[in-house]
Amino acid sequence: MSLKQQRLEIIRANIPQISPHEAYARQQQGSALIDVREPGSVEQGSPAGALRLSRSFLEVMLEKQLPDPDQAIITLCDSGVCSLFAADDLHRLGYTNVVSVSGGYSAWKVAALPSDTPIQLGSDARARYARHLVIPEISDQGQEKLLQSKVLIIGAGGLGSPVALYLAAAGVGSLGIVDDDVVDRSNLQRQIIHDEAHIGVSKIESARYRLRSLNPAINIHAHNLRLDDSNVDELIAGYDLVVDGSDNLATRYCVNDACVKHAVTLVYGAVFRFQGQVAVFNYRDASGELSACYRCLFVDNGVSEPPTCSDVGVLGVLPGVIGTLQATEALKVLLGIGEPLTGALLSYDALSAGFRKTKLQAEVGCSCRKYA
């Protein structure tokens, strides 16, 4: 008997094995079912609701996914052998309540239990997103989330340009862009999604052309209109996240209120001469706590619109810095990783290369509190 077989016999004596039906029942009662197979196998089908963490990423990711060592865990593989080794690894890590599915996914299918067929990452997608797939916090499962995500970008200007380019490059499956303007030569100093050839063309069509050339596999939804109270509800419906790159208070309040109403997270950004701001509003964390909204920070007191970039100017590279930060926050929210910028307003001063965080709190009297 080989050393591997000897170890397997020892593990069998120590790790309980349960039938697929018992595994499904326990999953419905709160046990975490972990499919430890490699992506190529998972693409052919996987138990519905399972965490898909291949053995190569299991130890790295499980502590973040399931930090409680007393959490009931069920491991599953193709035939029930690799899942035993995975269960033993978890037991060694300190997880005290781990079992393995006898017969693996093969037996699960025979039992006709609920299964999903995840998005299949073909060879082109694997090449395109290769640097994502090797990050444990993203991997195949995270990339599948991005491909299924829908993000609405308000504005195809200075902020919307880097946001759209980076989210398209990252593989966000559906991007909606709202803008009713046309490309002007003065835009090209900072609105990098456009070019000389598209001067006079609607920004929406210019942006769509560039994004399709960057990543033809994603869907681009062009909304060539001015967003206001009459259309904002219809526009936001169906999107998972909104990124605001607008440049006026009326639009910002309008977008904020619709996001609050429809329980959609809002990634805010603004630029002014050499300074920029970023924050994440209306985000509900794992405990159910709702973060501040735009009105919590900027109370609508009826003052006139502040000067715009066309009035006072903006350093051309600044929207790239702030827009890239917005895109980063959007990806974190979509992937469910890291700490979204929900409790603070991040300010950047290009002249001093300084960042500053100002704590934010949801205002008790704000209209968003009725949705908390």
VOMARPA-704843 format. One record per residue (C-alpha): residue number from 1; y, z, x. Coordinates in steps of 0.2 Angstrom, whole numbers, always signed. Layout:
N
TORDREN; NUM; Y; Z; X $
...
//
This chain:
372
TORDREN; 1; +0; +0; +0 $
TORDREN; 2; +17; -5; +7 $
TORDREN; 3; +31; +7; +10 $
TORDREN; 4; +41; -1; -5 $
TORDREN; 5; +26; +1; -16 $
TORDREN; 6; +24; +19; -11 $
TORDREN; 7; +42; +23; -15 $
TORDREN; 8; +40; +14; -32 $
TORDREN; 9; +26; +25; -36 $
TORDREN; 10; +36; +41; -32 $
TORDREN; 11; +50; +34; -42 $
TORDREN; 12; +39; +31; -57 $
TORDREN; 13; +33; +49; -56 $
TORDREN; 14; +51; +55; -56 $
TORDREN; 15; +61; +43; -67 $
TORDREN; 16; +57; +43; -86 $
TORDREN; 17; +54; +25; -93 $
TORDREN; 18; +58; +21; -111 $
TORDREN; 19; +55; +7; -123 $
TORDREN; 20; +68; -6; -127 $
TORDREN; 21; +69; +1; -145 $
TORDREN; 22; +72; +19; -138 $
TORDREN; 23; +85; +12; -126 $
TORDREN; 24; +94; +3; -140 $
TORDREN; 25; +94; +19; -151 $
TORDREN; 26; +100; +30; -137 $
TORDREN; 27; +114; +17; -133 $
TORDREN; 28; +120; +18; -151 $
TORDREN; 29; +121; +37; -149 $
TORDREN; 30; +132; +36; -134 $
TORDREN; 31; +121; +33; -119 $
TORDREN; 32; +128; +20; -106 $
TORDREN; 33; +116; +5; -104 $
TORDREN; 34; +118; -3; -87 $
TORDREN; 35; +112; -21; -84 $
TORDREN; 36; +109; -20; -65 $
TORDREN; 37; +104; -38; -63 $
TORDREN; 38; +113; -51; -53 $
TORDREN; 39; +126; -62; -61 $
TORDREN; 40; +114; -78; -62 $
TORDREN; 41; +102; -68; -72 $
TORDREN; 42; +115; -60; -83 $
TORDREN; 43; +122; -77; -88 $
TORDREN; 44; +106; -81; -97 $
TORDREN; 45; +109; -66; -109 $
TORDREN; 46; +111; -47; -108 $
TORDREN; 47; +110; -32; -120 $
TORDREN; 48; +125; -32; -132 $
TORDREN; 49; +138; -18; -126 $
TORDREN; 50; +129; -16; -109 $
TORDREN; 51; +139; -13; -93 $
TORDREN; 52; +135; -27; -81 $
TORDREN; 53; +135; -20; -64 $
TORDREN; 54; +123; -28; -51 $
TORDREN; 55; +114; -16; -39 $
TORDREN; 56; +126; -23; -25 $
TORDREN; 57; +141; -16; -34 $
TORDREN; 58; +133; -1; -44 $
TORDREN; 59; +137; +13; -32 $
TORDREN; 60; +154; +7; -29 $
TORDREN; 61; +159; +5; -47 $
TORDREN; 62; +149; +17; -57 $
TORDREN; 63; +160; +32; -52 $
TORDREN; 64; +175; +24; -59 $
TORDREN; 65; +166; +17; -75 $
TORDREN; 66; +157; +33; -78 $
TORDREN; 67; +164; +48; -69 $
TORDREN; 68; +154; +61; -78 $
TORDREN; 69; +138; +65; -68 $
TORDREN; 70; +130; +72; -84 $
TORDREN; 71; +133; +55; -94 $
TORDREN; 72; +117; +49; -101 $
TORDREN; 73; +113; +32; -92 $
TORDREN; 74; +100; +19; -95 $
TORDREN; 75; +96; +6; -82 $
TORDREN; 76; +89; -11; -86 $
TORDREN; 77; +83; -26; -75 $
TORDREN; 78; +73; -42; -78 $
TORDREN; 79; +56; -33; -78 $
TORDREN; 80; +58; -14; -76 $
TORDREN; 81; +56; -13; -58 $
TORDREN; 82; +73; -15; -50 $
TORDREN; 83; +80; -4; -64 $
TORDREN; 84; +69; +10; -57 $
TORDREN; 85; +76; +9; -40 $
TORDREN; 86; +93; +8; -47 $
TORDREN; 87; +90; +24; -58 $
TORDREN; 88; +83; +33; -42 $
TORDREN; 89; +99; +28; -33 $
TORDREN; 90; +110; +35; -47 $
TORDREN; 91; +99; +51; -47 $
TORDREN; 92; +103; +53; -28 $
TORDREN; 93; +121; +51; -32 $
TORDREN; 94; +121; +66; -43 $
TORDREN; 95; +118; +58; -60 $
TORDREN; 96; +106; +70; -69 $
TORDREN; 97; +102; +61; -85 $
TORDREN; 98; +95; +43; -80 $
TORDREN; 99; +81; +33; -87 $
TORDREN; 100; +75; +15; -85 $
TORDREN; 101; +70; +2; -98 $
TORDREN; 102; +51; -2; -97 $
TORDREN; 103; +48; -21; -96 $
TORDREN; 104; +67; -24; -94 $
TORDREN; 105; +77; -38; -102 $
TORDREN; 106; +61; -48; -105 $
TORDREN; 107; +54; -34; -116 $
TORDREN; 108; +72; -32; -124 $
TORDREN; 109; +71; -50; -129 $
TORDREN; 110; +54; -49; -136 $
TORDREN; 111; +59; -34; -147 $
TORDREN; 112; +73; -45; -154 $
TORDREN; 113; +87; -32; -150 $
TORDREN; 114; +105; -37; -150 $
TORDREN; 115; +110; -48; -135 $
TORDREN; 116; +126; -57; -129 $
TORDREN; 117; +127; -73; -119 $
TORDREN; 118; +142; -70; -107 $
TORDREN; 119; +154; -83; -101 $
TORDREN; 120; +145; -93; -88 $
TORDREN; 121; +154; -96; -72 $
TORDREN; 122; +149; -113; -66 $
TORDREN; 123; +150; -119; -48 $
TORDREN; 124; +168; -124; -50 $
TORDREN; 125; +174; -107; -57 $
TORDREN; 126; +164; -98; -44 $
TORDREN; 127; +173; -108; -30 $
TORDREN; 128; +190; -106; -38 $
TORDREN; 129; +188; -87; -41 $
TORDREN; 130; +178; -83; -26 $
TORDREN; 131; +190; -70; -19 $
TORDREN; 132; +190; -61; -36 $
TORDREN; 133; +171; -61; -38 $
TORDREN; 134; +169; -52; -22 $
TORDREN; 135; +181; -38; -27 $
TORDREN; 136; +170; -24; -35 $
TORDREN; 137; +184; -19; -47 $
TORDREN; 138; +184; -37; -54 $
TORDREN; 139; +168; -46; -50 $
TORDREN; 140; +160; -58; -63 $
TORDREN; 141; +163; -46; -77 $
TORDREN; 142; +181; -44; -74 $
TORDREN; 143; +183; -63; -72 $
TORDREN; 144; +175; -65; -88 $
TORDREN; 145; +187; -54; -96 $
TORDREN; 146; +202; -64; -89 $
TORDREN; 147; +194; -80; -95 $
TORDREN; 148; +193; -73; -113 $
TORDREN; 149; +211; -66; -112 $
TORDREN; 150; +226; -72; -121 $
TORDREN; 151; +243; -69; -114 $
TORDREN; 152; +260; -74; -122 $
TORDREN; 153; +274; -77; -109 $
TORDREN; 154; +292; -76; -116 $
TORDREN; 155; +302; -89; -106 $
TORDREN; 156; +298; -102; -94 $
TORDREN; 157; +313; -98; -82 $
TORDREN; 158; +315; -87; -67 $
TORDREN; 159; +303; -74; -72 $
TORDREN; 160; +291; -84; -83 $
TORDREN; 161; +288; -96; -68 $
TORDREN; 162; +279; -85; -56 $
TORDREN; 163; +271; -75; -71 $
TORDREN; 164; +263; -91; -78 $
TORDREN; 165; +258; -98; -61 $
TORDREN; 166; +249; -83; -55 $
TORDREN; 167; +241; -79; -72 $
TORDREN; 168; +235; -97; -73 $
TORDREN; 169; +228; -97; -55 $
TORDREN; 170; +220; -80; -59 $
TORDREN; 171; +210; -88; -73 $
TORDREN; 172; +218; -80; -89 $
TORDREN; 173; +209; -91; -102 $
TORDREN; 174; +224; -94; -114 $
TORDREN; 175; +242; -94; -109 $
TORDREN; 176; +256; -96; -123 $
TORDREN; 177; +274; -100; -117 $
TORDREN; 178; +289; -99; -127 $
TORDREN; 179; +305; -108; -123 $
TORDREN; 180; +317; -120; -131 $
TORDREN; 181; +327; -125; -116 $
TORDREN; 182; +327; -141; -105 $
TORDREN; 183; +326; -141; -86 $
TORDREN; 184; +342; -142; -77 $
TORDREN; 185; +346; -145; -59 $
TORDREN; 186; +353; -127; -58 $
TORDREN; 187; +336; -120; -63 $
TORDREN; 188; +327; -126; -48 $
TORDREN; 189; +335; -113; -36 $
TORDREN; 190; +323; -100; -44 $
TORDREN; 191; +312; -107; -58 $
TORDREN; 192; +298; -113; -47 $
TORDREN; 193; +287; -120; -60 $
TORDREN; 194; +299; -135; -63 $
TORDREN; 195; +304; -149; -51 $
TORDREN; 196; +317; -163; -49 $
TORDREN; 197; +306; -175; -58 $
TORDREN; 198; +307; -165; -74 $
TORDREN; 199; +326; -163; -75 $
TORDREN; 200; +330; -166; -93 $
TORDREN; 201; +313; -163; -99 $
TORDREN; 202; +309; -148; -110 $
TORDREN; 203; +304; -133; -100 $
TORDREN; 204; +288; -131; -110 $
TORDREN; 205; +282; -148; -106 $
TORDREN; 206; +287; -146; -88 $
TORDREN; 207; +278; -129; -87 $
TORDREN; 208; +262; -136; -96 $
TORDREN; 209; +261; -151; -83 $
TORDREN; 210; +262; -139; -68 $
TORDREN; 211; +250; -127; -75 $
TORDREN; 212; +237; -140; -80 $
TORDREN; 213; +238; -147; -62 $
TORDREN; 214; +235; -130; -55 $
TORDREN; 215; +221; -125; -66 $
TORDREN; 216; +214; -138; -79 $
TORDREN; 217; +201; -126; -85 $
TORDREN; 218; +213; -115; -95 $
TORDREN; 219; +221; -117; -112 $
TORDREN; 220; +240; -119; -112 $
TORDREN; 221; +249; -116; -129 $
TORDREN; 222; +267; -123; -128 $
TORDREN; 223; +279; -115; -141 $
TORDREN; 224; +295; -126; -140 $
TORDREN; 225; +306; -115; -150 $
TORDREN; 226; +319; -101; -150 $
TORDREN; 227; +310; -84; -153 $
TORDREN; 228; +318; -73; -167 $
TORDREN; 229; +314; -61; -181 $
TORDREN; 230; +308; -76; -192 $
TORDREN; 231; +294; -82; -180 $
TORDREN; 232; +290; -68; -168 $
TORDREN; 233; +276; -60; -179 $
TORDREN; 234; +267; -77; -180 $
TORDREN; 235; +269; -80; -162 $
TORDREN; 236; +262; -64; -156 $
TORDREN; 237; +247; -64; -168 $
TORDREN; 238; +231; -66; -158 $
TORDREN; 239; +238; -62; -141 $
TORDREN; 240; +231; -48; -130 $
TORDREN; 241; +247; -45; -120 $
TORDREN; 242; +265; -51; -120 $
TORDREN; 243; +275; -53; -104 $
TORDREN; 244; +294; -54; -107 $
TORDREN; 245; +304; -65; -95 $
TORDREN; 246; +319; -67; -107 $
TORDREN; 247; +337; -64; -102 $
TORDREN; 248; +346; -57; -117 $
TORDREN; 249; +345; -40; -127 $
TORDREN; 250; +342; -48; -144 $
TORDREN; 251; +326; -57; -138 $
TORDREN; 252; +320; -41; -129 $
TORDREN; 253; +322; -30; -144 $
TORDREN; 254; +314; -43; -155 $
TORDREN; 255; +299; -45; -144 $
TORDREN; 256; +298; -26; -141 $
TORDREN; 257; +298; -22; -160 $
TORDREN; 258; +285; -35; -164 $
TORDREN; 259; +273; -28; -150 $
TORDREN; 260; +275; -11; -157 $
TORDREN; 261; +272; -17; -174 $
TORDREN; 262; +256; -26; -169 $
TORDREN; 263; +250; -14; -156 $
TORDREN; 264; +252; -26; -141 $
TORDREN; 265; +256; -21; -124 $
TORDREN; 266; +272; -27; -117 $
TORDREN; 267; +276; -31; -98 $
TORDREN; 268; +294; -30; -96 $
TORDREN; 269; +305; -38; -82 $
TORDREN; 270; +323; -41; -78 $
TORDREN; 271; +334; -47; -64 $
TORDREN; 272; +352; -46; -60 $
TORDREN; 273; +360; -52; -44 $
TORDREN; 274; +350; -43; -30 $
TORDREN; 275; +341; -31; -42 $
TORDREN; 276; +326; -31; -53 $
TORDREN; 277; +316; -20; -64 $
TORDREN; 278; +298; -19; -71 $
TORDREN; 279; +289; -8; -83 $
TORDREN; 280; +274; -8; -95 $
TORDREN; 281; +278; -3; -113 $
TORDREN; 282; +268; +1; -128 $
TORDREN; 283; +252; +4; -119 $
TORDREN; 284; +239; +15; -126 $
TORDREN; 285; +228; +24; -113 $
TORDREN; 286; +210; +29; -114 $
TORDREN; 287; +215; +46; -122 $
TORDREN; 288; +225; +37; -136 $
TORDREN; 289; +242; +41; -130 $
TORDREN; 290; +255; +28; -133 $
TORDREN; 291; +268; +25; -119 $
TORDREN; 292; +286; +22; -121 $
TORDREN; 293; +293; +6; -128 $
TORDREN; 294; +309; -4; -123 $
TORDREN; 295; +320; +5; -136 $
TORDREN; 296; +315; +22; -129 $
TORDREN; 297; +323; +16; -112 $
TORDREN; 298; +337; +6; -119 $
TORDREN; 299; +343; +12; -135 $
TORDREN; 300; +351; -1; -146 $
TORDREN; 301; +369; +6; -148 $
TORDREN; 302; +376; -11; -154 $
TORDREN; 303; +385; -15; -137 $
TORDREN; 304; +388; -33; -133 $
TORDREN; 305; +377; -43; -122 $
TORDREN; 306; +378; -39; -103 $
TORDREN; 307; +383; -53; -91 $
TORDREN; 308; +368; -65; -88 $
TORDREN; 309; +363; -73; -72 $
TORDREN; 310; +373; -88; -76 $
TORDREN; 311; +388; -77; -76 $
TORDREN; 312; +386; -67; -61 $
TORDREN; 313; +371; -76; -51 $
TORDREN; 314; +355; -70; -45 $
TORDREN; 315; +346; -72; -28 $
TORDREN; 316; +334; -86; -30 $
TORDREN; 317; +319; -77; -23 $
TORDREN; 318; +322; -61; -33 $
TORDREN; 319; +313; -68; -49 $
TORDREN; 320; +298; -72; -39 $
TORDREN; 321; +297; -54; -33 $
TORDREN; 322; +299; -46; -50 $
TORDREN; 323; +289; -60; -59 $
TORDREN; 324; +274; -57; -47 $
TORDREN; 325; +275; -38; -50 $
TORDREN; 326; +274; -42; -69 $
TORDREN; 327; +259; -54; -66 $
TORDREN; 328; +251; -40; -56 $
TORDREN; 329; +254; -27; -70 $
TORDREN; 330; +247; -40; -83 $
TORDREN; 331; +231; -42; -73 $
TORDREN; 332; +229; -23; -71 $
TORDREN; 333; +230; -21; -90 $
TORDREN; 334; +219; -35; -94 $
TORDREN; 335; +205; -29; -82 $
TORDREN; 336; +207; -11; -86 $
TORDREN; 337; +209; -6; -68 $
TORDREN; 338; +222; +4; -58 $
TORDREN; 339; +236; +13; -66 $
TORDREN; 340; +248; +2; -76 $
TORDREN; 341; +266; +5; -74 $
TORDREN; 342; +268; +15; -90 $
TORDREN; 343; +276; +31; -85 $
TORDREN; 344; +290; +24; -75 $
TORDREN; 345; +303; +10; -73 $
TORDREN; 346; +301; +2; -56 $
TORDREN; 347; +318; -4; -49 $
TORDREN; 348; +319; -15; -33 $
TORDREN; 349; +335; -18; -23 $
TORDREN; 350; +333; -34; -12 $
TORDREN; 351; +348; -30; -1 $
TORDREN; 352; +340; -13; +5 $
TORDREN; 353; +322; -18; +2 $
TORDREN; 354; +320; -2; -8 $
TORDREN; 355; +309; +2; -23 $
TORDREN; 356; +313; +17; -34 $
TORDREN; 357; +303; +24; -49 $
TORDREN; 358; +312; +32; -63 $
TORDREN; 359; +301; +42; -75 $
TORDREN; 360; +300; +36; -93 $
TORDREN; 361; +296; +46; -108 $
TORDREN; 362; +293; +41; -126 $
TORDREN; 363; +307; +46; -136 $
TORDREN; 364; +302; +57; -151 $
TORDREN; 365; +315; +49; -162 $
TORDREN; 366; +311; +31; -157 $
TORDREN; 367; +305; +20; -171 $
TORDREN; 368; +289; +16; -160 $
TORDREN; 369; +283; +34; -163 $
TORDREN; 370; +278; +31; -181 $
TORDREN; 371; +264; +20; -173 $
TORDREN; 372; +258; +33; -161 $
//
